[in-house]
Amino acid sequence: GLKDLGNEVETLVIYQNVLPKNINKLDLTQFNAIVFTSPSTAINFKKIYKEVPLGIEMITRGEETAKVFKDAKA
């Protein structure tokens, strides 16, 4: 729509959600809870750790984020 009005439009990439290549895995037994703020944080966590260890509270922000873990149990 902006171009149609005669404006010059340029697309800029200002953020990329990419899993780093060299991950230093943490000892998760040192944590009481893990907070997942988006589906991508949950997906990336599962790629690295597979599952949240027993005894650690899992907090998800929003239904789509929680669904990442629910779908794995189905």
ZISUL-V212529 format. One line per field, one symbol per residue. ss: DSSP state (H for helix, E for strand, C for the rest). psi: psi as a letter, one per 40 degrees, with the letter a starting at -180 (. if undefined). burial: 1 if it has 9 or more other ideal C-beta (glycine too) atoms within 8 Angstrom, else 0. A space follows every 50 residues. Layout:
BEGIN
ss->???
psi->???
burial->???
END
This chain:
BEGIN
ss->CCCCCCCCCCCCCCCCCCCCCCCCCCCHHHCCEEEECCHHHHHHHHHHHC CCCCCCEEEECCHHHHHHHHHHHC
psi->ddddeeihhhhhhehhghhidghhhiheeeidihhheidddddddddded ihiiehhhhihidddddddddde.
burial->00000000000000000000000000010000010101101111110100 010001010100001111100000
END
